Amino acid sequence: MAEKIIKLWIDDVEVEVEEGTTVLEAAKKAGKDIPTLCYLKGINEVGACRICLVEIENTGKLAVSCITPAADGMKVKTNTERVRKTRKLNLELLLSNHKVDCPTCVRDENCELRELAEKMGIRDIRFEGQKGIFVVDDTTPSIYRDPEKCILCRRCVSVCHEVQSVKAIVPEGRGFHTVVEPAFYNSLSDSPCVLCGQCSLVCPTGAITEKEYIEDVWEAIYDPDKHVIVQTAPAVRVALSEAFGLEPGTIFTGQMVAALRRLGFDRVFDTNFTADLTIMEEGTELIHRIKNNETLPLFTSCSPGWIKFLEHYYPEFIYNLSTCKSPQQMFGAIAKSYYAEKNNIPVENLVVVSIMPCTAKKFEATRSEMNGDVDYALTTRELARMIKQAGIDVLNLPEEEHDKLLGVSSGAAAIFGATGGVMEAALRTAYEILTGEELKELDFKQVRGFKGIKEAEVRIGDLNLKVAVAHGLGNAREILERIKAGAEYHFVEFMACPGGCIGGGGQPLPATEDVLEKRMAAIYEIDKGKKIRKSHENPYIKKIYEEYLEEPGSHRAHELLHTHYVARGV
């Protein structure tokens, strides 16, 4: 049945909308931009901040536009004296209980609170009253929380509960003692937080950010006794440009590599190389499990936030996880064995740095199961800060290529950055290994796109391979519940973050759906532009097996490239 259309006026502009539309959305349709702070469409619509107030004519009322339904015949004023003064007053009250240290805050360049204060013309804080006093939480390797910068908008709570279904943080206390943190005033390290960093993407201030390791990396670079190498994840090259004012989805690979060399790294390698290596190992594991009737479905293990989620909430499925390390950790393992031996570099003098779109990668690098493969994991945002600190004019750098051997990769590795990419890359290789035939159509479009859960059946020789893809941990939970209820799959790709790594917790802000779509399109553009688009055809992958690893799934490969996981409490 067709939706009922209603008519209203926004600042004397007539607009027609479907019944049930909020005043905020109606105003957007009328070309009016009402300021918001706590609002996240479809996720956090609670009207907590009272910044989006409007005046409803003939009622004498101010209404919170983000939660007020538009009504037929309604006349709304968005910029009256009363509206402006009340919005400004509400913002001043928020600022009065906010730790104002803008020059040293990591969010100074893109703080929504600061931007609103500028737009509203706030030049001083009139209210110097009581403030909440809280302790910084830096107990995890990934996330840094400063509750004194929190404005209690509850965006982080909604994303953690509604999108990720982790429910690691809640509002505790009342009045000036209210704080958003794990239940019972615990620290993040004592909670089931999976460190995905989605909270940091939606926080409008510097209350939740990634834990920085920039100074540690500078110290290593300046140390003449250290040989410092860096790897770059596939999703970084389609997002880094945004930190320098370019359009989302701008492919920035060449300039990124050039900037990393100018920062002082001794070699600039590519995580895409070990993404190809992951496909060789994980594909072999999948084929072995199918042929030997071992535990199925096989779950991908490239997303550390997803793995920690499973360890906390679904430990009964640990043996479904691929034993393969992630591409980040495989790179570290290869660097500290093959690369170090080949170049006569003492392992104690070798420092491995990774540039990741992900905050959970910092945690992954510290896991005892990973044997110190990676020393420091920096986010895309941290790399942007390093480039700015060094005064590098990155936009005008000539494009450069990654160093060989660990810098050469296929198109299949590039698509690891988007949801469905690991699955598609694996299918390209598994098809040809299982059938011995060339795969004509490389694009498995049935596993692409932003649909939360994607299912497909792929005919590979005599096998009808049943696969699924889930991105965002709420969708991961749904797939796991389906499997518990009897759903059958052979292979399932899980990514903790919406959109996959392109939407990782360490990516530039904002991370809106429009931005993610542009990043995803760029990922597939890189794939199409590659001469080699299948992992098993990468000549340097063949070379490392011939020289060092013997064959996929070999004893040496298992020693270096595979790991195990542990059950954790909730």
C-alpha positions as CSV (number, residue, x, y, z in Angstrom):
1,M,0.0,0.0,0.0
2,A,1.3,3.5,-0.9
3,E,2.6,5.6,1.9
4,K,0.4,8.6,2.9
5,I,2.0,11.9,1.7
6,I,1.7,14.9,4.0
7,K,2.5,18.6,3.4
8,L,4.2,21.0,5.8
9,W,6.2,24.2,5.7
10,I,9.8,24.6,6.7
11,D,10.6,28.3,7.0
12,D,7.8,29.0,4.6
13,V,9.1,26.5,2.1
14,E,6.4,23.9,1.2
15,V,7.6,20.3,1.3
16,E,5.8,17.0,0.9
17,V,7.1,13.9,2.7
18,E,5.9,10.5,3.7
19,E,3.9,10.2,6.9
20,G,6.3,9.2,9.7
21,T,9.2,11.3,8.4
22,T,10.9,13.4,11.1
23,V,11.0,17.1,11.0
24,L,14.8,16.9,10.7
25,E,14.5,14.8,7.5
26,A,11.7,17.0,6.2
27,A,14.0,20.1,6.7
28,K,16.8,18.4,4.7
29,K,14.3,17.9,1.9
30,A,13.5,21.6,2.0
31,G,17.2,22.5,1.8
32,K,17.6,23.4,5.5
33,D,20.5,22.0,7.5
34,I,19.5,21.8,11.1
35,P,22.5,21.2,13.4
36,T,22.7,17.9,15.3
37,L,25.2,16.3,17.7
38,C,23.8,13.1,19.1
39,Y,21.9,12.0,16.0
40,L,22.8,9.0,13.9
41,K,20.1,8.1,11.4
42,G,18.6,4.7,12.2
43,I,21.0,4.1,15.0
44,N,20.9,6.8,17.7
45,E,17.7,8.8,17.5
46,V,17.2,9.8,21.1
47,G,17.1,13.6,21.1
48,A,19.7,13.7,24.0
49,C,21.7,16.8,23.0
50,R,18.8,19.2,22.3
51,I,20.9,20.9,19.6
52,C,18.4,20.2,16.8
53,L,15.6,22.3,18.3
54,V,13.0,24.0,16.1
55,E,9.9,26.1,16.8
56,I,6.5,24.8,15.8
57,E,4.3,27.8,14.8
58,N,1.0,28.4,16.8
59,T,2.0,26.0,19.6
60,G,4.5,28.0,21.5
61,K,6.6,24.9,21.7
62,L,10.2,24.1,20.8
63,A,10.6,20.5,19.4
64,V,13.5,18.2,19.1
65,S,13.5,17.8,15.3
66,C,15.3,14.4,15.1
67,I,12.5,12.6,17.0
68,T,9.5,14.7,16.2
69,P,7.3,13.3,13.4
70,A,6.3,15.8,10.7
71,A,2.5,16.5,10.7
72,D,0.2,17.5,7.9
73,G,-0.1,21.3,7.9
74,M,2.7,21.8,10.4
75,K,4.6,25.1,10.1
76,V,8.2,24.9,11.3
77,K,10.7,27.7,12.0
78,T,14.4,26.6,12.2
79,N,16.1,29.9,12.8
80,T,14.1,32.2,15.1
81,E,15.7,34.2,17.9
82,R,14.3,31.8,20.4
83,V,15.6,28.7,18.5
84,R,19.1,30.2,18.1
85,K,19.5,31.3,21.7
86,T,18.2,28.0,23.1
87,R,20.5,25.9,20.9
88,K,23.4,28.1,21.8
89,L,22.5,27.8,25.5
90,N,22.3,24.0,25.3
91,L,25.7,23.8,23.6
92,E,27.3,26.1,26.2
93,L,26.0,23.8,28.9
94,L,27.6,20.8,27.2
95,L,30.8,22.8,26.9
96,S,30.7,23.7,30.5
97,N,31.2,20.1,31.5
98,H,33.7,19.3,28.7
99,K,37.5,19.1,29.0
100,V,38.5,21.9,26.6
101,D,42.0,21.1,25.5
102,C,41.5,21.6,21.8
103,P,45.1,22.4,20.8
104,T,46.4,19.0,22.1
105,C,43.3,16.9,21.3
106,V,43.7,14.4,18.6
107,R,40.2,15.3,17.3
108,D,40.9,19.0,17.0
109,E,40.8,19.0,13.2
110,N,37.4,17.2,13.0
111,C,35.7,17.6,16.3
112,E,31.9,18.1,15.8
113,L,31.6,19.8,19.1
114,R,34.2,22.4,18.2
115,E,32.7,22.9,14.7
116,L,29.3,23.5,16.2
117,A,30.7,26.0,18.7
118,E,32.2,27.9,15.8
119,K,29.0,27.8,13.7
120,M,27.0,29.1,16.7
121,G,29.5,31.9,17.4
122,I,30.4,30.8,20.9
123,R,33.5,32.8,22.0
124,D,33.6,32.0,25.7
125,I,32.0,29.6,28.2
126,R,29.7,31.5,30.5
127,F,29.0,28.7,32.9
128,E,31.9,27.7,35.1
129,G,30.3,25.2,37.4
130,Q,30.8,21.7,38.7
131,K,32.4,19.2,36.3
132,G,32.5,15.5,36.2
133,I,35.9,14.1,37.1
134,F,36.8,10.8,35.6
135,V,39.9,8.6,35.0
136,V,41.3,8.0,31.5
137,D,41.0,4.4,30.4
138,D,44.1,3.3,28.4
139,T,44.1,-0.3,29.6
140,T,43.8,-1.9,26.1
141,P,46.4,-1.8,23.3
142,S,43.7,-0.4,20.9
143,I,41.3,2.1,22.4
144,Y,41.9,5.3,24.5
145,R,39.0,6.7,26.5
146,D,38.9,10.1,28.1
147,P,35.5,10.4,29.8
148,E,36.0,14.0,30.6
149,K,35.6,14.8,26.9
150,C,32.4,12.8,26.7
151,I,29.2,14.7,26.1
152,L,26.9,11.7,26.8
153,C,25.4,11.7,23.3
154,R,25.3,7.9,23.5
155,R,26.3,7.4,19.9
156,C,29.0,5.0,21.0
157,V,26.5,3.0,23.1
158,S,24.0,2.7,20.3
159,V,26.6,1.5,17.8
160,C,28.1,-1.0,20.2
161,H,24.6,-2.3,21.1
162,E,22.6,-1.9,17.8
163,V,25.1,-2.4,15.1
164,Q,27.8,-4.6,16.7
165,S,25.6,-6.3,19.3
166,V,28.6,-6.4,21.7
167,K,27.0,-4.2,24.4
168,A,30.4,-3.5,26.0
169,I,29.6,0.0,27.2
170,V,26.6,1.6,29.0
171,P,25.8,4.9,30.7
172,E,26.5,4.5,34.5
173,G,25.6,6.9,37.3
174,R,23.5,10.0,37.5
175,G,24.0,13.8,37.0
176,F,27.6,14.9,37.1
177,H,28.6,11.3,37.9
178,T,27.2,9.9,34.7
179,V,29.8,8.2,32.6
180,V,29.8,5.9,29.5
181,E,31.9,2.9,30.2
182,P,31.8,-0.9,30.7
183,A,29.2,-2.1,33.2
184,F,30.0,-1.8,36.9
185,Y,32.6,0.8,36.2
186,N,35.1,-1.7,34.7
187,S,37.8,-0.8,32.3
188,L,37.7,-1.9,28.6
189,S,40.3,-4.5,29.3
190,D,38.0,-6.2,31.8
191,S,35.0,-6.1,29.4
192,P,33.9,-8.1,26.3
193,C,34.8,-5.1,24.1
194,V,36.2,-6.5,20.8
195,L,38.2,-3.3,20.2
196,C,36.7,-2.8,16.7
197,G,36.8,1.0,17.1
198,Q,33.3,1.6,15.6
199,C,32.7,3.7,18.7
200,S,35.6,6.0,17.8
201,L,34.2,6.5,14.3
202,V,30.9,7.9,15.7
203,C,32.2,9.8,18.8
204,P,31.7,13.5,18.0
205,T,34.6,14.6,20.3
206,G,38.0,13.1,21.4
207,A,36.4,11.0,24.1
208,I,37.1,7.7,22.3
209,T,40.1,7.5,20.0
210,E,42.7,4.9,18.9
211,K,45.7,4.4,21.2
212,E,48.6,6.1,19.5
213,Y,52.0,4.5,18.9
214,I,53.4,7.3,16.6
215,E,56.2,8.3,19.0
216,D,57.3,4.7,19.4
217,V,57.6,4.4,15.6
218,W,59.5,7.6,15.3
219,E,61.9,6.4,18.0
220,A,62.5,3.2,16.0
221,I,63.0,5.1,12.7
222,Y,65.6,7.4,14.4
223,D,67.5,4.4,15.9
224,P,70.5,3.7,13.6
225,D,70.7,0.1,14.9
226,K,67.1,-0.7,13.8
227,H,66.0,-1.8,10.4
228,V,62.4,-0.6,10.2
229,I,60.0,-1.9,7.6
230,V,56.3,-1.1,7.0
231,Q,53.4,-2.9,5.4
232,T,50.2,-1.3,4.1
233,A,46.8,-2.8,4.3
234,P,44.5,-2.8,1.1
235,A,41.9,-0.5,2.6
236,V,44.4,2.2,3.6
237,R,45.2,3.2,0.0
238,V,41.6,4.1,-0.8
239,A,41.0,6.2,2.4
240,L,44.3,8.0,3.3
241,S,43.7,10.7,0.7
242,E,40.6,11.9,2.7
243,A,42.9,13.1,5.5
244,F,44.4,15.5,3.0
245,G,41.2,16.9,1.6
246,L,40.7,14.6,-1.5
247,E,37.5,12.9,-2.5
248,P,36.7,9.7,-0.7
249,G,37.7,6.7,-2.8
250,T,40.7,8.4,-4.4
251,I,43.3,5.7,-5.0
252,F,46.4,7.0,-3.2
253,T,48.8,4.0,-3.4
254,G,51.7,5.7,-5.1
255,Q,51.7,8.8,-3.0
256,M,51.3,6.7,0.2
257,V,54.4,4.6,-0.7
258,A,56.4,7.7,-1.5
259,A,55.4,9.4,1.8
260,L,56.4,6.3,3.8
261,R,59.9,6.3,2.2
262,R,60.3,9.9,3.1
263,L,59.2,9.2,6.7
264,G,62.3,7.1,6.9
265,F,61.2,3.5,6.7
266,D,63.9,1.2,5.3
267,R,61.6,-0.8,3.1
268,V,57.9,-0.2,2.1
269,F,56.1,-3.5,1.7
270,D,52.5,-4.5,1.1
271,T,50.1,-6.5,3.3
272,N,48.4,-7.5,0.0
273,F,51.4,-9.8,-0.6
274,T,50.4,-11.8,2.5
275,A,46.7,-11.5,1.6
276,D,47.7,-13.6,-1.4
277,L,49.6,-15.9,0.9
278,T,46.5,-16.1,3.2
279,I,44.4,-17.3,0.2
280,M,46.9,-20.1,-0.5
281,E,46.9,-21.3,3.1
282,E,43.2,-20.8,3.8
283,G,42.1,-22.2,0.5
284,T,44.2,-25.3,1.1
285,E,42.6,-25.6,4.6
286,L,39.1,-25.3,3.1
287,I,39.8,-28.0,0.5
288,H,41.4,-30.3,3.1
289,R,38.4,-29.9,5.5
290,I,35.9,-30.6,2.7
291,K,37.8,-33.6,1.4
292,N,38.4,-35.1,4.8
293,N,34.9,-34.3,6.2
294,E,36.4,-32.2,9.0
295,T,34.8,-29.3,10.9
296,L,32.6,-27.1,8.7
297,P,31.8,-24.4,7.9
298,L,35.2,-22.9,7.8
299,F,35.2,-19.3,9.2
300,T,37.7,-16.7,7.9
301,S,40.2,-15.4,10.4
302,C,41.4,-12.1,8.9
303,S,39.4,-9.7,11.2
304,P,40.7,-9.6,14.8
305,G,37.6,-7.9,16.1
306,W,35.5,-10.7,14.7
307,I,37.8,-13.3,16.3
308,K,37.6,-11.7,19.7
309,F,33.8,-11.5,19.4
310,L,33.6,-15.2,18.7
311,E,36.0,-16.0,21.5
312,H,33.8,-14.0,23.9
313,Y,30.3,-14.9,22.7
314,Y,30.5,-18.1,20.6
315,P,33.5,-20.1,21.9
316,E,31.8,-23.3,20.8
317,F,32.7,-22.3,17.2
318,I,36.5,-21.8,17.8
319,Y,37.4,-24.9,15.8
320,N,35.4,-23.5,12.9
321,L,37.9,-20.6,12.7
322,S,40.6,-21.0,10.1
323,T,43.9,-21.5,11.8
324,C,45.5,-19.1,9.4
325,K,47.0,-15.9,10.8
326,S,45.7,-12.7,9.3
327,P,47.6,-11.1,6.5
328,Q,49.1,-8.6,9.0
329,Q,50.5,-11.3,11.2
330,M,51.6,-13.5,8.2
331,F,53.6,-10.6,7.0
332,G,55.3,-10.2,10.4
333,A,56.1,-13.9,10.5
334,I,57.6,-13.9,7.0
335,A,59.5,-10.7,7.7
336,K,61.1,-12.0,10.9
337,S,62.1,-15.3,9.3
338,Y,62.4,-15.3,5.5
339,Y,63.2,-11.6,5.0
340,A,65.5,-11.4,8.0
341,E,67.5,-14.5,6.9
342,K,67.7,-13.4,3.3
343,N,69.1,-10.0,4.2
344,N,71.2,-11.1,7.2
345,I,69.3,-8.8,9.6
346,P,69.3,-9.9,13.2
347,V,65.7,-10.3,14.3
348,E,66.3,-8.3,17.4
349,N,67.2,-5.3,15.1
350,L,64.2,-5.7,12.8
351,V,61.1,-3.6,13.6
352,V,57.8,-4.4,11.7
353,V,55.3,-1.7,11.5
354,S,51.8,-2.1,9.9
355,I,49.5,0.6,8.6
356,M,45.9,-0.7,9.2
357,P,42.4,0.6,8.8
358,C,41.6,-1.2,12.1
359,T,42.0,-0.5,15.8
360,A,41.7,-4.2,16.7
361,K,44.9,-4.9,14.7
362,K,46.8,-3.2,17.6
363,F,45.3,-5.8,19.9
364,E,46.0,-8.6,17.5
365,A,49.7,-7.6,17.3
366,T,50.0,-8.0,21.1
367,R,48.4,-11.5,21.3
368,S,50.7,-14.0,22.8
369,E,49.7,-16.5,20.1
370,M,51.3,-14.2,17.5
371,N,54.8,-14.4,18.9
372,G,55.6,-10.7,18.4
373,D,55.3,-10.9,14.6
374,V,54.3,-7.3,14.4
375,D,55.8,-4.6,16.6
376,Y,53.5,-1.6,16.0
377,A,50.2,-1.3,14.2
378,L,49.2,2.2,13.3
379,T,45.8,3.3,11.9
380,T,45.2,5.2,8.7
381,R,44.6,8.3,10.9
382,E,47.9,7.9,12.7
383,L,49.8,7.6,9.3
384,A,48.1,10.8,8.2
385,R,49.3,12.5,11.4
386,M,52.9,11.3,10.9
387,I,53.0,12.6,7.3
388,K,51.7,16.0,8.6
389,Q,54.3,16.0,11.4
390,A,57.0,15.4,8.9
391,G,55.9,18.3,6.7
392,I,55.6,16.1,3.7
393,D,53.6,17.6,0.7
394,V,52.0,14.3,0.0
395,L,49.6,15.6,-2.6
396,N,52.5,16.6,-4.9
397,L,54.7,13.5,-4.4
398,P,55.5,11.4,-7.5
399,E,54.0,8.0,-7.3
400,E,56.3,5.2,-6.2
401,E,55.9,1.4,-6.0
402,H,56.2,-1.0,-3.1
403,D,59.5,-2.8,-2.7
404,K,59.8,-6.3,-4.0
405,L,59.4,-9.2,-3.0
406,L,57.0,-8.6,-0.2
407,G,55.3,-5.8,-2.1
408,V,53.9,-7.6,-5.1
409,S,50.3,-8.7,-5.1
410,S,47.3,-9.7,-7.2
411,G,43.9,-8.0,-7.6
412,A,42.5,-10.7,-5.4
413,A,44.5,-9.4,-2.5
414,A,43.3,-5.8,-3.1
415,I,39.6,-6.8,-2.6
416,F,40.4,-8.0,0.9
417,G,39.6,-4.4,1.9
418,A,35.9,-4.7,1.2
419,T,33.2,-7.0,2.6
420,G,33.0,-10.2,0.5
421,G,36.6,-9.7,-0.8
422,V,38.2,-12.5,1.1
423,M,35.4,-14.9,0.0
424,E,35.8,-13.8,-3.7
425,A,39.6,-14.0,-3.6
426,A,39.3,-17.5,-2.1
427,L,36.8,-18.6,-4.7
428,R,39.0,-17.5,-7.6
429,T,41.8,-19.8,-6.3
430,A,39.7,-22.7,-5.0
431,Y,37.9,-23.0,-8.3
432,E,41.0,-23.5,-10.3
433,I,42.8,-25.7,-7.8
434,L,39.8,-28.0,-7.4
435,T,38.8,-28.2,-11.1
436,G,42.1,-27.7,-12.8
437,E,40.3,-25.4,-15.2
438,E,40.7,-21.7,-15.9
439,L,38.0,-19.5,-14.3
440,K,36.6,-17.3,-17.0
441,E,34.5,-14.9,-14.9
442,L,36.5,-13.6,-12.0
443,D,33.9,-11.3,-10.5
444,F,31.7,-13.1,-7.9
445,K,29.2,-10.3,-7.7
446,Q,26.8,-12.3,-5.5
447,V,29.1,-11.8,-2.5
448,R,29.7,-8.0,-3.1
449,G,27.8,-5.0,-1.8
450,F,26.5,-3.6,1.4
451,K,23.8,-6.1,2.2
452,G,24.5,-7.2,5.8
453,I,24.3,-10.9,5.0
454,K,24.9,-12.4,1.6
455,E,24.5,-16.0,0.7
456,A,25.5,-17.8,-2.5
457,E,26.0,-21.3,-4.0
458,V,28.9,-21.7,-6.3
459,R,29.3,-24.7,-8.5
460,I,33.0,-25.9,-8.4
461,G,33.3,-29.1,-10.4
462,D,31.1,-31.7,-8.6
463,L,30.8,-29.6,-5.5
464,N,28.0,-27.2,-4.8
465,L,29.8,-24.8,-2.5
466,K,27.5,-23.0,0.0
467,V,29.0,-19.7,1.2
468,A,27.9,-16.7,3.2
469,V,29.3,-13.3,4.0
470,A,28.5,-11.1,7.0
471,H,29.9,-7.7,7.9
472,G,29.2,-5.9,11.2
473,L,29.0,-8.0,14.3
474,G,25.3,-7.8,14.6
475,N,25.1,-9.6,11.3
476,A,27.8,-12.1,12.4
477,R,25.7,-12.9,15.4
478,E,22.7,-13.6,13.1
479,I,24.7,-16.0,10.9
480,L,26.0,-17.9,13.9
481,E,22.5,-18.3,15.3
482,R,21.4,-19.6,11.9
483,I,24.2,-22.2,12.0
484,K,23.2,-23.2,15.5
485,A,19.7,-23.7,14.2
486,G,20.9,-26.0,11.4
487,A,21.8,-23.7,8.5
488,E,24.5,-25.4,6.4
489,Y,27.5,-23.7,4.8
490,H,31.0,-24.7,3.7
491,F,32.7,-21.4,4.0
492,V,31.7,-18.1,5.8
493,E,33.5,-14.7,5.7
494,F,33.1,-12.5,8.7
495,M,34.2,-8.9,9.0
496,A,33.8,-7.0,12.3
497,C,33.2,-3.6,10.7
498,P,30.3,-2.5,8.5
499,G,31.6,-2.5,4.9
500,G,34.6,-4.6,5.9
501,C,38.1,-3.0,6.3
502,I,37.1,0.1,4.3
503,G,34.9,0.9,7.3
504,G,37.5,0.0,9.9
505,G,37.7,1.8,13.3
506,G,41.0,3.5,12.3
507,Q,39.9,5.1,9.0
508,P,39.5,8.8,8.4
509,L,36.2,10.5,9.5
510,P,33.4,10.7,8.6
511,A,32.6,7.0,7.7
512,T,29.2,7.5,6.2
513,E,27.6,5.0,3.9
514,D,28.3,7.3,0.9
515,V,32.0,7.5,1.8
516,L,32.2,3.7,2.2
517,E,30.6,3.1,-1.2
518,K,33.2,5.3,-2.8
519,R,36.0,3.4,-1.0
520,M,34.5,0.1,-2.1
521,A,34.3,1.2,-5.7
522,A,38.0,2.1,-5.6
523,I,38.9,-1.3,-4.1
524,Y,37.3,-3.0,-7.1
525,E,38.9,-0.5,-9.5
526,I,42.4,-1.5,-8.2
527,D,41.5,-5.2,-8.7
528,K,40.4,-4.6,-12.3
529,G,43.6,-2.7,-13.0
530,K,45.9,-5.5,-12.0
531,K,47.5,-7.8,-14.6
532,I,47.3,-10.7,-12.1
533,R,44.0,-11.1,-10.4
534,K,44.3,-14.5,-8.7
535,S,46.5,-15.2,-5.7
536,H,47.9,-18.4,-6.9
537,E,49.3,-16.7,-10.0
538,N,51.4,-14.2,-8.1
539,P,55.0,-15.1,-9.1
540,Y,56.4,-14.0,-5.8
541,I,54.0,-16.2,-3.9
542,K,55.3,-19.1,-6.0
543,K,58.8,-18.0,-5.3
544,I,58.5,-17.9,-1.5
545,Y,57.0,-21.4,-1.5
546,E,59.8,-22.7,-3.7
547,E,62.5,-21.0,-1.7
548,Y,61.1,-21.3,1.9
549,L,57.6,-22.5,2.6
550,E,57.7,-25.7,0.4
551,E,53.9,-25.8,-0.3
552,P,50.6,-24.6,1.1
553,G,49.8,-26.3,4.4
554,S,53.4,-27.6,4.8
555,H,55.0,-28.1,8.3
556,R,57.0,-24.9,7.9
557,A,53.9,-23.0,6.7
558,H,52.0,-24.2,9.7
559,E,54.8,-23.1,12.1
560,L,54.9,-19.6,10.7
561,L,51.5,-18.8,9.3
562,H,49.0,-20.6,11.5
563,T,47.9,-20.1,15.0
564,H,45.1,-20.9,17.5
565,Y,42.5,-19.0,19.5
566,V,41.1,-19.1,23.0
567,A,37.7,-19.0,24.8
568,R,37.1,-15.8,26.7
569,G,34.4,-14.9,29.3
570,V,31.7,-12.4,28.7
